[in-house]
């Protein structure tokens, strides 16, 4: 079984792990209302998806 000869420092370990980041979410503007929404999802503010009313949204 392989055993490391020297201890890996915290700095070296953290440098290696810098690539594991959370990516920013891709947002698109809604074609109906112009609000930002996730792609391939129903707009939460107007309820439209691909220019069709899919969900009725209650306005407060």
mmCIF file of the N, C-alpha and C atoms, coordinates in Angstrom:
data_MODEL
# 
_entry.id   MODEL 
# 
loop_
_atom_site.group_PDB 
_atom_site.id 
_atom_site.type_symbol 
_atom_site.label_atom_id 
_atom_site.label_alt_id 
_atom_site.label_comp_id 
_atom_site.label_asym_id 
_atom_site.label_entity_id 
_atom_site.label_seq_id 
_atom_site.pdbx_PDB_ins_code 
_atom_site.Cartn_x 
_atom_site.Cartn_y 
_atom_site.Cartn_z 
_atom_site.occupancy 
_atom_site.B_iso_or_equiv 
_atom_site.pdbx_formal_charge 
_atom_site.auth_seq_id 
_atom_site.auth_comp_id 
_atom_site.auth_asym_id 
_atom_site.auth_atom_id 
_atom_site.pdbx_PDB_model_num 
ATOM 1   N N  . UNK A 1 1  ? 0.843   -1.176 0.000   1.00 0.00 ? 1  UNK A N  1 
ATOM 2   C CA . UNK A 1 1  ? 0.000   0.000  0.000   1.00 0.00 ? 1  UNK A CA 1 
ATOM 3   C C  . UNK A 1 1  ? 0.889   1.240  0.000   1.00 0.00 ? 1  UNK A C  1 
ATOM 4   N N  . UNK A 1 2  ? 0.540   2.202  -0.848  1.00 0.00 ? 2  UNK A N  1 
ATOM 5   C CA . UNK A 1 2  ? 1.353   3.408  -0.977  1.00 0.00 ? 2  UNK A CA 1 
ATOM 6   C C  . UNK A 1 2  ? 1.130   4.344  0.204   1.00 0.00 ? 2  UNK A C  1 
ATOM 7   N N  . UNK A 1 3  ? 2.220   4.885  0.714   1.00 0.00 ? 3  UNK A N  1 
ATOM 8   C CA . UNK A 1 3  ? 2.163   5.830  1.825   1.00 0.00 ? 3  UNK A CA 1 
ATOM 9   C C  . UNK A 1 3  ? 2.928   7.081  1.402   1.00 0.00 ? 3  UNK A C  1 
ATOM 10  N N  . UNK A 1 4  ? 2.337   8.272  1.579   1.00 0.00 ? 4  UNK A N  1 
ATOM 11  C CA . UNK A 1 4  ? 3.057   9.480  1.189   1.00 0.00 ? 4  UNK A CA 1 
ATOM 12  C C  . UNK A 1 4  ? 4.290   9.692  2.047   1.00 0.00 ? 4  UNK A C  1 
ATOM 13  N N  . UNK A 1 5  ? 5.391   10.141 1.423   1.00 0.00 ? 5  UNK A N  1 
ATOM 14  C CA . UNK A 1 5  ? 6.636   10.343 2.161   1.00 0.00 ? 5  UNK A CA 1 
ATOM 15  C C  . UNK A 1 5  ? 6.585   11.617 2.988   1.00 0.00 ? 5  UNK A C  1 
ATOM 16  N N  . UNK A 1 6  ? 5.949   12.662 2.463   1.00 0.00 ? 6  UNK A N  1 
ATOM 17  C CA . UNK A 1 6  ? 5.877   13.928 3.177   1.00 0.00 ? 6  UNK A CA 1 
ATOM 18  C C  . UNK A 1 6  ? 4.433   14.403 3.255   1.00 0.00 ? 6  UNK A C  1 
ATOM 19  N N  . UNK A 1 7  ? 4.175   15.156 4.290   1.00 0.00 ? 7  UNK A N  1 
ATOM 20  C CA . UNK A 1 7  ? 2.845   15.700 4.482   1.00 0.00 ? 7  UNK A CA 1 
ATOM 21  C C  . UNK A 1 7  ? 2.606   16.817 3.451   1.00 0.00 ? 7  UNK A C  1 
ATOM 22  N N  . UNK A 1 8  ? 1.405   16.847 2.863   1.00 0.00 ? 8  UNK A N  1 
ATOM 23  C CA . UNK A 1 8  ? 1.043   17.905 1.918   1.00 0.00 ? 8  UNK A CA 1 
ATOM 24  C C  . UNK A 1 8  ? 0.522   19.083 2.725   1.00 0.00 ? 8  UNK A C  1 
ATOM 25  N N  . UNK A 1 9  ? 1.118   20.251 2.491   1.00 0.00 ? 9  UNK A N  1 
ATOM 26  C CA . UNK A 1 9  ? 0.747   21.433 3.269   1.00 0.00 ? 9  UNK A CA 1 
ATOM 27  C C  . UNK A 1 9  ? -0.677  21.873 2.932   1.00 0.00 ? 9  UNK A C  1 
ATOM 28  N N  . UNK A 1 10 ? -1.261  22.670 3.832   1.00 0.00 ? 10 UNK A N  1 
ATOM 29  C CA . UNK A 1 10 ? -2.617  23.184 3.620   1.00 0.00 ? 10 UNK A CA 1 
ATOM 30  C C  . UNK A 1 10 ? -2.661  24.055 2.374   1.00 0.00 ? 10 UNK A C  1 
ATOM 31  N N  . UNK A 1 11 ? -1.621  24.847 2.180   1.00 0.00 ? 11 UNK A N  1 
ATOM 32  C CA . UNK A 1 11 ? -1.583  25.744 1.032   1.00 0.00 ? 11 UNK A CA 1 
ATOM 33  C C  . UNK A 1 11 ? -1.575  24.953 -0.275  1.00 0.00 ? 11 UNK A C  1 
ATOM 34  N N  . UNK A 1 12 ? -0.767  23.919 -0.345  1.00 0.00 ? 12 UNK A N  1 
ATOM 35  C CA . UNK A 1 12 ? -0.681  23.109 -1.566  1.00 0.00 ? 12 UNK A CA 1 
ATOM 36  C C  . UNK A 1 12 ? -1.997  22.384 -1.831  1.00 0.00 ? 12 UNK A C  1 
ATOM 37  N N  . UNK A 1 13 ? -2.607  21.877 -0.783  1.00 0.00 ? 13 UNK A N  1 
ATOM 38  C CA . UNK A 1 13 ? -3.879  21.174 -0.922  1.00 0.00 ? 13 UNK A CA 1 
ATOM 39  C C  . UNK A 1 13 ? -4.971  22.134 -1.395  1.00 0.00 ? 13 UNK A C  1 
ATOM 40  N N  . UNK A 1 14 ? -4.990  23.344 -0.839  1.00 0.00 ? 14 UNK A N  1 
ATOM 41  C CA . UNK A 1 14 ? -6.013  24.318 -1.202  1.00 0.00 ? 14 UNK A CA 1 
ATOM 42  C C  . UNK A 1 14 ? -5.808  24.857 -2.616  1.00 0.00 ? 14 UNK A C  1 
ATOM 43  N N  . UNK A 1 15 ? -4.557  24.967 -3.061  1.00 0.00 ? 15 UNK A N  1 
ATOM 44  C CA . UNK A 1 15 ? -4.289  25.396 -4.434  1.00 0.00 ? 15 UNK A CA 1 
ATOM 45  C C  . UNK A 1 15 ? -4.861  24.382 -5.428  1.00 0.00 ? 15 UNK A C  1 
ATOM 46  N N  . UNK A 1 16 ? -4.735  23.122 -5.105  1.00 0.00 ? 16 UNK A N  1 
ATOM 47  C CA . UNK A 1 16 ? -5.231  22.066 -5.978  1.00 0.00 ? 16 UNK A CA 1 
ATOM 48  C C  . UNK A 1 16 ? -6.759  22.096 -6.040  1.00 0.00 ? 16 UNK A C  1 
ATOM 49  N N  . UNK A 1 17 ? -7.390  22.465 -4.935  1.00 0.00 ? 17 UNK A N  1 
ATOM 50  C CA . UNK A 1 17 ? -8.850  22.437 -4.875  1.00 0.00 ? 17 UNK A CA 1 
ATOM 51  C C  . UNK A 1 17 ? -9.515  23.732 -5.330  1.00 0.00 ? 17 UNK A C  1 
ATOM 52  N N  . UNK A 1 18 ? -8.753  24.698 -5.814  1.00 0.00 ? 18 UNK A N  1 
ATOM 53  C CA . UNK A 1 18 ? -9.364  25.968 -6.210  1.00 0.00 ? 18 UNK A CA 1 
ATOM 54  C C  . UNK A 1 18 ? -10.266 25.822 -7.424  1.00 0.00 ? 18 UNK A C  1 
ATOM 55  N N  . UNK A 1 19 ? -10.133 24.775 -8.180  1.00 0.00 ? 19 UNK A N  1 
ATOM 56  C CA . UNK A 1 19 ? -10.931 24.603 -9.385  1.00 0.00 ? 19 UNK A CA 1 
ATOM 57  C C  . UNK A 1 19 ? -12.326 24.088 -9.087  1.00 0.00 ? 19 UNK A C  1 
ATOM 58  N N  . UNK A 1 20 ? -12.572 23.617 -7.870  1.00 0.00 ? 20 UNK A N  1 
ATOM 59  C CA . UNK A 1 20 ? -13.896 23.121 -7.501  1.00 0.00 ? 20 UNK A CA 1 
ATOM 60  C C  . UNK A 1 20 ? -14.709 24.288 -6.973  1.00 0.00 ? 20 UNK A C  1 
ATOM 61  N N  . UNK A 1 21 ? -15.348 25.024 -7.886  1.00 0.00 ? 21 UNK A N  1 
ATOM 62  C CA . UNK A 1 21 ? -16.123 26.194 -7.510  1.00 0.00 ? 21 UNK A CA 1 
ATOM 63  C C  . UNK A 1 21 ? -17.560 26.011 -7.967  1.00 0.00 ? 21 UNK A C  1 
ATOM 64  N N  . UNK A 1 22 ? -18.440 26.725 -7.307  1.00 0.00 ? 22 UNK A N  1 
ATOM 65  C CA . UNK A 1 22 ? -19.822 26.761 -7.760  1.00 0.00 ? 22 UNK A CA 1 
ATOM 66  C C  . UNK A 1 22 ? -19.904 27.709 -8.947  1.00 0.00 ? 22 UNK A C  1 
ATOM 67  N N  . UNK A 1 23 ? -20.510 27.263 -10.013 1.00 0.00 ? 23 UNK A N  1 
ATOM 68  C CA . UNK A 1 23 ? -20.628 28.089 -11.201 1.00 0.00 ? 23 UNK A CA 1 
ATOM 69  C C  . UNK A 1 23 ? -21.827 29.020 -11.067 1.00 0.00 ? 23 UNK A C  1 
ATOM 70  N N  . UNK A 1 24 ? -21.757 30.152 -11.732 1.00 0.00 ? 24 UNK A N  1 
ATOM 71  C CA . UNK A 1 24 ? -22.881 31.073 -11.710 1.00 0.00 ? 24 UNK A CA 1 
ATOM 72  C C  . UNK A 1 24 ? -24.014 30.490 -12.548 1.00 0.00 ? 24 UNK A C  1 
ATOM 73  N N  . UNK A 1 25 ? -25.222 30.750 -12.115 1.00 0.00 ? 25 UNK A N  1 
ATOM 74  C CA . UNK A 1 25 ? -26.368 30.202 -12.818 1.00 0.00 ? 25 UNK A CA 1 
ATOM 75  C C  . UNK A 1 25 ? -26.619 30.992 -14.095 1.00 0.00 ? 25 UNK A C  1 
ATOM 76  N N  . UNK A 1 26 ? -26.926 30.280 -15.159 1.00 0.00 ? 26 UNK A N  1 
ATOM 77  C CA . UNK A 1 26 ? -27.193 30.921 -16.446 1.00 0.00 ? 26 UNK A CA 1 
ATOM 78  C C  . UNK A 1 26 ? -28.621 31.463 -16.425 1.00 0.00 ? 26 UNK A C  1 
ATOM 79  N N  . UNK A 1 27 ? -28.774 32.760 -16.558 1.00 0.00 ? 27 UNK A N  1 
ATOM 80  C CA . UNK A 1 27 ? -30.089 33.378 -16.562 1.00 0.00 ? 27 UNK A CA 1 
ATOM 81  C C  . UNK A 1 27 ? -30.390 33.946 -17.937 1.00 0.00 ? 27 UNK A C  1 
ATOM 82  N N  . UNK A 1 28 ? -31.647 33.847 -18.334 1.00 0.00 ? 28 UNK A N  1 
ATOM 83  C CA . UNK A 1 28 ? -32.126 34.425 -19.580 1.00 0.00 ? 28 UNK A CA 1 
ATOM 84  C C  . UNK A 1 28 ? -33.247 35.399 -19.229 1.00 0.00 ? 28 UNK A C  1 
ATOM 85  N N  . UNK A 1 29 ? -33.527 36.317 -20.125 1.00 0.00 ? 29 UNK A N  1 
ATOM 86  C CA . UNK A 1 29 ? -34.655 37.210 -19.901 1.00 0.00 ? 29 UNK A CA 1 
ATOM 87  C C  . UNK A 1 29 ? -35.918 36.571 -20.468 1.00 0.00 ? 29 UNK A C  1 
ATOM 88  N N  . UNK A 1 30 ? -37.003 36.749 -19.751 1.00 0.00 ? 30 UNK A N  1 
ATOM 89  C CA . UNK A 1 30 ? -38.295 36.215 -20.188 1.00 0.00 ? 30 UNK A CA 1 
ATOM 90  C C  . UNK A 1 30 ? -38.752 36.999 -21.408 1.00 0.00 ? 30 UNK A C  1 
ATOM 91  N N  . UNK A 1 31 ? -39.280 36.298 -22.399 1.00 0.00 ? 31 UNK A N  1 
ATOM 92  C CA . UNK A 1 31 ? -39.721 36.966 -23.624 1.00 0.00 ? 31 UNK A CA 1 
ATOM 93  C C  . UNK A 1 31 ? -40.991 37.779 -23.405 1.00 0.00 ? 31 UNK A C  1 
ATOM 94  N N  . UNK A 1 32 ? -41.794 37.406 -22.411 1.00 0.00 ? 32 UNK A N  1 
ATOM 95  C CA . UNK A 1 32 ? -43.046 38.110 -22.139 1.00 0.00 ? 32 UNK A CA 1 
ATOM 96  C C  . UNK A 1 32 ? -42.842 39.337 -21.259 1.00 0.00 ? 32 UNK A C  1 
ATOM 97  N N  . UNK A 1 33 ? -42.226 39.123 -20.078 1.00 0.00 ? 33 UNK A N  1 
ATOM 98  C CA . UNK A 1 33 ? -42.151 40.212 -19.093 1.00 0.00 ? 33 UNK A CA 1 
ATOM 99  C C  . UNK A 1 33 ? -40.766 40.831 -18.975 1.00 0.00 ? 33 UNK A C  1 
ATOM 100 N N  . UNK A 1 34 ? -39.722 40.165 -19.441 1.00 0.00 ? 34 UNK A N  1 
ATOM 101 C CA . UNK A 1 34 ? -38.379 40.720 -19.385 1.00 0.00 ? 34 UNK A CA 1 
ATOM 102 C C  . UNK A 1 34 ? -37.634 40.441 -18.098 1.00 0.00 ? 34 UNK A C  1 
ATOM 103 N N  . UNK A 1 35 ? -38.262 39.727 -17.161 1.00 0.00 ? 35 UNK A N  1 
ATOM 104 C CA . UNK A 1 35 ? -37.586 39.389 -15.908 1.00 0.00 ? 35 UNK A CA 1 
ATOM 105 C C  . UNK A 1 35 ? -36.593 38.253 -16.137 1.00 0.00 ? 35 UNK A C  1 
ATOM 106 N N  . UNK A 1 36 ? -35.524 38.167 -15.340 1.00 0.00 ? 36 UNK A N  1 
ATOM 107 C CA . UNK A 1 36 ? -34.582 37.052 -15.485 1.00 0.00 ? 36 UNK A CA 1 
ATOM 108 C C  . UNK A 1 36 ? -35.201 35.739 -15.033 1.00 0.00 ? 36 UNK A C  1 
ATOM 109 N N  . UNK A 1 37 ? -34.919 34.660 -15.773 1.00 0.00 ? 37 UNK A N  1 
ATOM 110 C CA . UNK A 1 37 ? -35.429 33.333 -15.423 1.00 0.00 ? 37 UNK A CA 1 
ATOM 111 C C  . UNK A 1 37 ? -34.410 32.284 -15.852 1.00 0.00 ? 37 UNK A C  1 
ATOM 112 N N  . UNK A 1 38 ? -34.524 31.096 -15.298 1.00 0.00 ? 38 UNK A N  1 
ATOM 113 C CA . UNK A 1 38 ? -33.663 29.989 -15.690 1.00 0.00 ? 38 UNK A CA 1 
ATOM 114 C C  . UNK A 1 38 ? -34.105 29.456 -17.043 1.00 0.00 ? 38 UNK A C  1 
ATOM 115 N N  . UNK A 1 39 ? -33.172 29.051 -17.906 1.00 0.00 ? 39 UNK A N  1 
ATOM 116 C CA . UNK A 1 39 ? -33.574 28.522 -19.205 1.00 0.00 ? 39 UNK A CA 1 
ATOM 117 C C  . UNK A 1 39 ? -34.316 27.190 -19.070 1.00 0.00 ? 39 UNK A C  1 
ATOM 118 N N  . UNK A 1 40 ? -35.252 26.960 -19.972 1.00 0.00 ? 40 UNK A N  1 
ATOM 119 C CA . UNK A 1 40 ? -36.071 25.741 -20.016 1.00 0.00 ? 40 UNK A CA 1 
ATOM 120 C C  . UNK A 1 40 ? -36.941 25.596 -18.783 1.00 0.00 ? 40 UNK A C  1 
ATOM 121 N N  . UNK A 1 41 ? -37.351 26.716 -18.198 1.00 0.00 ? 41 UNK A N  1 
ATOM 122 C CA . UNK A 1 41 ? -38.225 26.708 -17.029 1.00 0.00 ? 41 UNK A CA 1 
ATOM 123 C C  . UNK A 1 41 ? -39.351 27.717 -17.261 1.00 0.00 ? 41 UNK A C  1 
ATOM 124 N N  . UNK A 1 42 ? -40.461 27.519 -16.574 1.00 0.00 ? 42 UNK A N  1 
ATOM 125 C CA . UNK A 1 42 ? -41.560 28.473 -16.625 1.00 0.00 ? 42 UNK A CA 1 
ATOM 126 C C  . UNK A 1 42 ? -41.150 29.723 -15.859 1.00 0.00 ? 42 UNK A C  1 
ATOM 127 N N  . UNK A 1 43 ? -41.491 30.878 -16.375 1.00 0.00 ? 43 UNK A N  1 
ATOM 128 C CA . UNK A 1 43 ? -41.168 32.137 -15.713 1.00 0.00 ? 43 UNK A CA 1 
ATOM 129 C C  . UNK A 1 43 ? -41.994 32.241 -14.438 1.00 0.00 ? 43 UNK A C  1 
ATOM 130 N N  . UNK A 1 44 ? -41.337 32.552 -13.327 1.00 0.00 ? 44 UNK A N  1 
ATOM 131 C CA . UNK A 1 44 ? -42.044 32.609 -12.045 1.00 0.00 ? 44 UNK A CA 1 
ATOM 132 C C  . UNK A 1 44 ? -42.849 33.888 -11.881 1.00 0.00 ? 44 UNK A C  1 
ATOM 133 N N  . UNK A 1 45 ? -42.545 34.912 -12.671 1.00 0.00 ? 45 UNK A N  1 
ATOM 134 C CA . UNK A 1 45 ? -43.269 36.170 -12.498 1.00 0.00 ? 45 UNK A CA 1 
ATOM 135 C C  . UNK A 1 45 ? -44.507 36.275 -13.392 1.00 0.00 ? 45 UNK A C  1 
ATOM 136 N N  . UNK A 1 46 ? -44.462 35.695 -14.595 1.00 0.00 ? 46 UNK A N  1 
ATOM 137 C CA . UNK A 1 46 ? -45.627 35.804 -15.480 1.00 0.00 ? 46 UNK A CA 1 
ATOM 138 C C  . UNK A 1 46 ? -46.276 34.448 -15.797 1.00 0.00 ? 46 UNK A C  1 
ATOM 139 N N  . UNK A 1 47 ? -45.556 33.333 -15.598 1.00 0.00 ? 47 UNK A N  1 
ATOM 140 C CA . UNK A 1 47 ? -46.138 32.010 -15.838 1.00 0.00 ? 47 UNK A CA 1 
ATOM 141 C C  . UNK A 1 47 ? -46.089 31.548 -17.277 1.00 0.00 ? 47 UNK A C  1 
ATOM 142 N N  . UNK A 1 48 ? -45.283 32.182 -18.116 1.00 0.00 ? 48 UNK A N  1 
ATOM 143 C CA . UNK A 1 48 ? -45.193 31.812 -19.526 1.00 0.00 ? 48 UNK A CA 1 
ATOM 144 C C  . UNK A 1 48 ? -43.973 30.934 -19.790 1.00 0.00 ? 48 UNK A C  1 
ATOM 145 N N  . UNK A 1 49 ? -44.113 30.037 -20.771 1.00 0.00 ? 49 UNK A N  1 
ATOM 146 C CA . UNK A 1 49 ? -43.004 29.227 -21.260 1.00 0.00 ? 49 UNK A CA 1 
ATOM 147 C C  . UNK A 1 49 ? -43.168 29.092 -22.760 1.00 0.00 ? 49 UNK A C  1 
ATOM 148 N N  . UNK A 1 50 ? -42.190 29.520 -23.516 1.00 0.00 ? 50 UNK A N  1 
ATOM 149 C CA . UNK A 1 50 ? -42.222 29.509 -24.980 1.00 0.00 ? 50 UNK A CA 1 
ATOM 150 C C  . UNK A 1 50 ? -43.471 30.207 -25.531 1.00 0.00 ? 50 UNK A C  1 
ATOM 151 N N  . UNK A 1 51 ? -43.725 31.388 -25.036 1.00 0.00 ? 51 UNK A N  1 
ATOM 152 C CA . UNK A 1 51 ? -44.852 32.233 -25.474 1.00 0.00 ? 51 UNK A CA 1 
ATOM 153 C C  . UNK A 1 51 ? -46.208 31.595 -25.262 1.00 0.00 ? 51 UNK A C  1 
ATOM 154 N N  . UNK A 1 52 ? -46.328 30.667 -24.335 1.00 0.00 ? 52 UNK A N  1 
ATOM 155 C CA . UNK A 1 52 ? -47.617 30.072 -23.980 1.00 0.00 ? 52 UNK A CA 1 
ATOM 156 C C  . UNK A 1 52 ? -47.815 30.201 -22.486 1.00 0.00 ? 52 UNK A C  1 
ATOM 157 N N  . UNK A 1 53 ? -49.043 30.554 -22.091 1.00 0.00 ? 53 UNK A N  1 
ATOM 158 C CA . UNK A 1 53 ? -49.372 30.632 -20.663 1.00 0.00 ? 53 UNK A CA 1 
ATOM 159 C C  . UNK A 1 53 ? -49.491 29.214 -20.129 1.00 0.00 ? 53 UNK A C  1 
ATOM 160 N N  . UNK A 1 54 ? -48.627 28.850 -19.212 1.00 0.00 ? 54 UNK A N  1 
ATOM 161 C CA . UNK A 1 54 ? -48.605 27.493 -18.671 1.00 0.00 ? 54 UNK A CA 1 
ATOM 162 C C  . UNK A 1 54 ? -49.165 27.476 -17.244 1.00 0.00 ? 54 UNK A C  1 
ATOM 163 N N  . UNK A 1 55 ? -48.833 28.488 -16.475 1.00 0.00 ? 55 UNK A N  1 
ATOM 164 C CA . UNK A 1 55 ? -49.227 28.548 -15.072 1.00 0.00 ? 55 UNK A CA 1 
ATOM 165 C C  . UNK A 1 55 ? -49.887 29.902 -14.817 1.00 0.00 ? 55 UNK A C  1 
ATOM 166 N N  . UNK A 1 56 ? -50.993 29.889 -14.054 1.00 0.00 ? 56 UNK A N  1 
ATOM 167 C CA . UNK A 1 56 ? -51.608 31.154 -13.664 1.00 0.00 ? 56 UNK A CA 1 
ATOM 168 C C  . UNK A 1 56 ? -50.871 31.674 -12.430 1.00 0.00 ? 56 UNK A C  1 
ATOM 169 N N  . UNK A 1 57 ? -50.419 32.917 -12.508 1.00 0.00 ? 57 UNK A N  1 
ATOM 170 C CA . UNK A 1 57 ? -49.675 33.528 -11.414 1.00 0.00 ? 57 UNK A CA 1 
ATOM 171 C C  . UNK A 1 57 ? -50.573 34.553 -10.744 1.00 0.00 ? 57 UNK A C  1 
ATOM 172 N N  . UNK A 1 58 ? -50.697 34.450 -9.424  1.00 0.00 ? 58 UNK A N  1 
ATOM 173 C CA . UNK A 1 58 ? -51.500 35.415 -8.670  1.00 0.00 ? 58 UNK A CA 1 
ATOM 174 C C  . UNK A 1 58 ? -50.663 36.656 -8.414  1.00 0.00 ? 58 UNK A C  1 
ATOM 175 N N  . UNK A 1 59 ? -51.248 37.818 -8.672  1.00 0.00 ? 59 UNK A N  1 
ATOM 176 C CA . UNK A 1 59 ? -50.563 39.086 -8.442  1.00 0.00 ? 59 UNK A CA 1 
ATOM 177 C C  . UNK A 1 59 ? -50.983 39.589 -7.069  1.00 0.00 ? 59 UNK A C  1 
ATOM 178 N N  . UNK A 1 60 ? -49.996 39.854 -6.210  1.00 0.00 ? 60 UNK A N  1 
ATOM 179 C CA . UNK A 1 60 ? -50.307 40.329 -4.855  1.00 0.00 ? 60 UNK A CA 1 
ATOM 180 C C  . UNK A 1 60 ? -50.588 41.801 -4.829  1.00 0.00 ? 60 UNK A C  1 
# 
